[in-house]
Amino acid sequence: TAHRLAVEEGGGTLCRLTCARPLPPQELERLKEAVCRMHRLKKAELLVKIDPELLGGFRLEVQGVTYDKSVRGGLNVLARTLGEGRAL
């Protein structure tokens, strides 16, 4: 979209943030700052979606990379690990 292109031209990126519950503004700001540091960006804009099925935590998509820090994601990893018979 035109907005995404404008953000990228300014040295930034649009990120998709899916949360189990709404995050306070100060947490959103800290998350944006962390994304900028990790990806060496000037600006990060968050497109926020609420999904209670995550149970807790969040899932963040930045420039094709997904960071899954949700309870649901952790449970899925645990189930796969146990299903493969690997030790924790």
N, C-alpha and C positions, 0 to 999 in steps of 0.2 A: 504494500500500500504506500501511498504518498507519505503518510506520517512515519512509517518505518524507515523509508528512505531518507527522510529529513533527519531523523534521529541518528541514523548510521553515518550520514555525511558530517554530522557534528561530533563524531568520535564516540557515539554511544550505541546502545542496542535495546531492543524491546525484549523483555523476559516474560515468560508465562509462569505465574506463581499460583499453584493450587494448594489451598489450605483447608484443614478440617474445620477451622473457625476463623472469623475475622481477626487479623493481627492489629495491635495498636500502631499508630503512626510512627512512634519511635523505633519499633521493631522493623517496620518496613524500611525506614531510613537506614538502619544498621545493615539490613540485608542488601540494599542497593549499594552501599559503600563497600561491602565485602565483594560483591559481584564486580564492581569497578576495579578493585585491587587485584582480584584473581585473574581477570580477563584483560587487565591493562586498558580500561576504558575510561572515558571522561564522564560518561553519563549512562545510567541504566534506568529504564522505565519499566515498571511492573504492571502487567495485565493480570489482575487478581480474579480468581474464581474460587468459590467456596464449595467444597465437596466433603460432606460429613462422613462419607464412606472411607476416607483416609484414616479415620478414628482419632488421629492426633498428628501433629507435625505438619510437614509440607513437602511438596514436590516442585522443583524449580527447573525450568528449561531455559538455557542460555546458549545461544549460538550453536544449537545442535547437541548440546550436552545436557543430560538430565541428572539432577541431584535429587535423589529420593530419600528424604529424611522423615518419611511418614511412618506411622505405626503399621499401617497396612503393608507398606513396602518391606519393613523389617520382618513382619510375619511371613510374607511371601518368600523372602530369602531363607528364613528358618525352615519353612516347609520344604523348599528345594534341597537344602542341606541335609535334612533328615531323610528325605526321599532318596537321596543319592548314597546314604549310608556313611556319610563323612562325619568325623568327629568334630565337635564344636571347638 
